Amino acid sequence: MVKTSIRYLVLVTGFSGSGRSSTLKYLEDLGFFWVDNLPLQLIPAFMDYLEEEEVQRYQRAAIGVHVRGSGCLALLDNCRQQLLTLVEQVETLFLEANFEQLVRRYRETRRRHPLAVDRTVREAIELEAVYLEPLRATADLIIDTSAMTVPALKERLDLIFHLGPRSVTADLVIFLRSFGFKYGTNSDADMVLDGRFLANPYYDPLLRTLTGLDEPVQRFLEQNGEAEVFLDRLQALFDYLVPRYRQEKKRYLTVDIGCTGGQHRSVYLVVQLARRLQQRGFQVLSRHRDLNHHRTHDR
């Protein structure tokens, strides 16, 4: 094996039906050389192939990895250690979705689950979950695609791999996301914060149809000082946590901030916290999950 021109390698894995193929195809649009369904034993040979002249222009690559047995995990870990001798940075992206959504996707596409040879689709997914749990626990990034459309998945990938850590020297990336509790929480969050204790702009008829991006809502939330106190304490928390996450070489920190509908309070808190953290030199990305879900509800 020779030193490859690839500096950054992403192992894309997770549940069958969770969006791995769509992810790999979009990573190609972001400048990645990719291959899917490569046997783990052939990954080092694939890295040698990347030294061929026609792929020398690539510095980033992605490999779709299928884990369909308990023995694959030890093999994958050994393979990852080998890859770290060839490239500067290797990360694992784990894709998942809730069981009901996965079953629905297989029914709609009429595809056979790879583990459903002598069992139902639901049983196959449950078995796959057992195989994947150790890998999920060590993944660098987890994306839950249960409620995601393909455009939404592309937006998330673009935030992470295009606007975010596109170089191997990139710092810890903090991903702030507002959401509405009434529409459910996200399973991929490292931390969930609740902003429902703040006064609710929804009950002011003049503010009801506005959002946390609008100045009148911001003035309303700032009038009694509670939001400022909360943001001060969150800033202090991140000042404490970020150096320790860096020490542990954590690459991504996903923080969700919720209110009831994801329109007013959570949006305001994400915007203000992102501004504060960026001013302190942290690399921050943000998204408002439910901002356009129902623009007239944030109870």
DRENVEX-543146 format. One record per atom (N, C-alpha, C): x, y, z. Coordinates in steps of 0.1 Angstrom, whole numbers, plus 5000, padded with zeros to 4 digits. Layout:
BEGIN
XYZ...
//
This chain:
BEGIN
500849885000500050005000500950125000500550224992501350354991500550464997501150575000500550695005499650754994498350764997497450814987497350964987496851014976496551164975495351204983494551104986493351134994493751185008493251295012493551355026492451325036491151315030490051305039489151195033488851095042488050975038486850965047485650955041484350935049483850795046483650715057483050585056481550605059480750585049479250605049478650475052477950465064477350345068475950365075475350265080474150285087473050185082471850215085470750125082470450115067470149995062469749985048468450055047468350135037467150215034467150355041468250395047468350515054468850635046469250605033469750705024471150705021471850595022473250585019473550615005472750554996473050574981472850724977471850784982471650924980472751014985473250974997474351045003475551044995475950924990477150904982477050984969475850984963475751054950475851204952475351254963475551394966476951434970477551344977478951374980479851384968479451314957480151324945479951474939478851524941478551664937479451764945479851724957480651814966482151784964482451704954483851684950484551554956483751464961484251344966484351234955485351154955485451034947484750924956483850844950483150754959482950614953482650524961482350384957481450324967480550244963479550184973479650034973479249974984479149834986480549764983481549824987482949764986483149674997483549544995483849455006484949515014484849505028485849565037487249525033487449395029488749345027489449415015488649485006489149544994489449694996489049755008489249895010490649935008491649875015493049915013493449914998493049804991493349804976492749914969491549954973490850064967491650194969492250214981493050334983494250334974494850214971495950214962495450254948494250214944493750254931493650404930493350474941493250614940494550684936495650614936496850674931496950674916495950614909495950614895495750754890496250784878496350914873494950984871493950904868492650964865491951014878492350974889491751014902492651094910493851134905494751214913494251344917493251394910492751534913491951534926491551414931490651404943491451414956491051484965491651484979490651434989489451414985488351354994487751234987487451134996486751014990485750965001484750894996483750835004483550695000483350605010483150465007481850425014480950365007479750305013480050175019479850165032480150035039478849975044478749845041477649765046478049675057477449675068477749595080476549495082476749375079475649275079475949155088476849175097477149065106478049115117478049045129478849095140480249085137480748995129482148985126482649105117481749175111482149285102482749405111482349415123482749535131484249525134484749415138486149395141486949425128486449375117487149385104487149535100486049605102485949745099486949825108486949795121487949865129489349845125489749725121491049705117491349775104490349775095490449845082490649995084489950055094490050195097491450225102492050145110493350165115494350165103494150075094495050075082494850205074493650245072493450365064494050485071494150495084494750605091496250615088496850505083498250515079498450565065497250575057497350615043496750755041495850795049495150925048495251005061495151135060495251225072494051215081492851185076491651185084490651095079490151005088489050915084487950935094486750955089485550975097484450885093483550845102482450765099481150845100480350835089479050895089477950785090477150795100476150685102474750745099474050675090472750715086471650615093470650675098469550595104468250655102467150575105465850625105465050535114463850575118463150495128462550375120462250265128461950135121460650155113459650225117458450245109458750305096459550405096459950465083460750375074461650295079462350205071461450095065460550045073459549945068458750005057458350125059457450195048458250215036459550255037460350275025460550145017460750035024460849905017459549865010458449895017457149855011456949944998457250064999457050154987457850124975459150094978460050064967460049924962459449834971459349694968460649624966461649684973463049624973463049524985463949424984464149334994465249375004465049375017466049405026467149305026468449345026469549245024469549135035468949155046468849055057467548985058466649005048465248955049465148825040466148745040466148615033465048525038465148505051464148415057463448475069463248605068462548685079461748805073460948865081460148975076461149105075460649205068461449325068461649385082460649385090460749435103461749355111461749225110462749145117464149165112464249185099465549215093466149345099465349445100465749575105466149565119465449495127465749475141467049395143467349295134468649225135469749325130469549395120470549495116470849595127469849635134470149725145471049665156470949545158471849475168473349475162473449445149474849455143475449595143474549695141475049825139475249905152474649865163474749945175476149985179477149885180478549925183479150035174478750015161479250115151478650255153477350255156476750385158477350455170477650375181478250435193479550505191480250465180481550525178481650615165480450635159480450715147480750865150481350925140481751075142480551165139479651115131478451195128477251105125476151135131474951055129473851155123473251105113472151175106470851085106469851135112468551065113467651115101467451035091466751075079465251045080464651005091463250965093462351065087462551195090461651295085462251385074463351335068464051415058463551375044463351475036463251455021464651455016464751415003466151414997466751554997465951654993466551794994467051835008466251795018466651825032467951745036468151625031469351545033470551615026470351665014471351735007471751855014470751925019471152055027471952025039471651915046472451885058473851845054474051765043475351725038476151845034475451935027476152055022476652145034475852155045476352225057477552165062477552025063478651955069479951955061479751915048480951885040481351985030480452085028480852195019481152325026480152375034480352495041481152475054481152345059481752315072483152255070483452135076484752085077485252025064485452105054485852045041487452025041488152075051489552055051489851965064490951895063491251805074491751875086492052005085492452085096491352165103490052135098488952215103488752185118488352285125488152265140486752195142486552175155485252125159484152205154483152145148482052215142480852205151480252315155479052315163477852335154476952245154475752255146474552285155474052405154472852445162471552435153470552375159469352355152468152385160467252475155466052495162464952395158464052375167462952275163461752295172460652235169459452245177459152115183458952115196458751985204457451915199456451995194455151945189455351855177456551875170456751795158457851685161458151665173459151555177460551605178461351535186462751565187463551495177464851525176465751455166466651365174466751245169467551135176469051155174469451245166470951255163471551375171470851435180471351545188472251505199473351565201474251545212473651605225472951715223472451795234471151855230470051855239468851915236468452015247468252135243467952245252466452295250465852335261464452365260464252515263463752585253463452735255462052765258461252675262459852695264459552775277460552795286460352875298460253025295460753065283460653205279459253255276458953375278457653435274457353405259456153365256455853315243455253425234455953465223455453565214454153525207453853395207452653345200451353415205451353445218450153505224449953655222450853715215450753855211450253845196449053895193448553885180449353955169450154055173450954125164452254045160452653945169453853875167453553735162452353685163451953545160452553495147452353575136452753525123454253555120454953625129456353655127457253535132458553545131459453445135460553505144461353415149462553455157463553535149463353535136464353615128463853765127462653795131462153925130462454015142462754135139463154225150462054245161460754255158459754275169459754155178459954035173459953915182461253915190462353955185463553965192463454065203462854185201462654285211461754225222460754155218459854095228460554005237461353915232462053815240463153875248463653995245464754055252464254155263462954175264462454285272462654255287462554135292462654105306464054055310464954035301466253995304466453845306465453765306465553615308466353555297466053585284466753525273468253565274468653685278470053725279470753645289470053625301470653535311470953395307469953345300470053205294471153195285471353295275472353285266473753305272473853385283475053405290475553265296474553195301474953065307475252965297474552965286474952875275476352905269476653035268477953065263479053015273478853035286479752985295479852825294478752765292478752615290479652575278479452645267480252605256481752645258482052755265483452785268484052675276483252605284483752495292483852365283482852335275482752215268483752205256483752305248484452295235485952255237486752315246488152275247488252125251487252075259487251935263486851845252485951885243485551805231486751805221487451915220488551925211489651825216489851825229490851735235490551585232489251555231488851415228488751395213489151505205489151495190487751475185486751525192485351525186485251625175484651585164484651675152483351745150482251695156480951755154480151755167479551865170478651875182477251925177476251845178474951885173474151915185473652045186472852095197471552145192470452085197469152125194468552215205467852325200467152415209465752415205464852385214463452365210462552465218461452495211460252565218459052475213457852525215456752435212456552415197456652515189456452505174457652525166458752575171459952595163459852715155459152825159458952935151459553065157459353085170459753205177461053185186460753135198461853125208463053045204462852925199464052845195464852905184464152965174464853035163465653145168465053225177465853345183467053295190466853195198468053145206469153085198468753015187469852965178470553075171469853175167470553285160471453365169470953385181471753465191472953385196472753255199473853175203474953155193474453135180475453115169476253245168475653365169476453485168477453495179477053465191478053465202479153375201478853245196479953145195480853185183480353235173481153275161482053385165481653475174482453585178483553535187483453425193484453365201485353275193485153275180486053195171485653055169484453015174484052875171483452865157483552745151482952715138481552675140480552745136479152725139478352715126477552615125476552605114475152605121474152655114472752655121471752625110470652575115469452545107468252545116467052585109465852595116464852495110464752385117464052265112462552295108461852365117460452375116459952515113460852595109460552735107459352755097459352675087458252685077457252575078457252505089456352385090454952435092454752525102453452595103453752735109453852825100454352955104453453035114452252975116451353045126451252975139452152885142452052805154453352805162453352845174454452835183453952845198452952765201452352775214453252715225
//
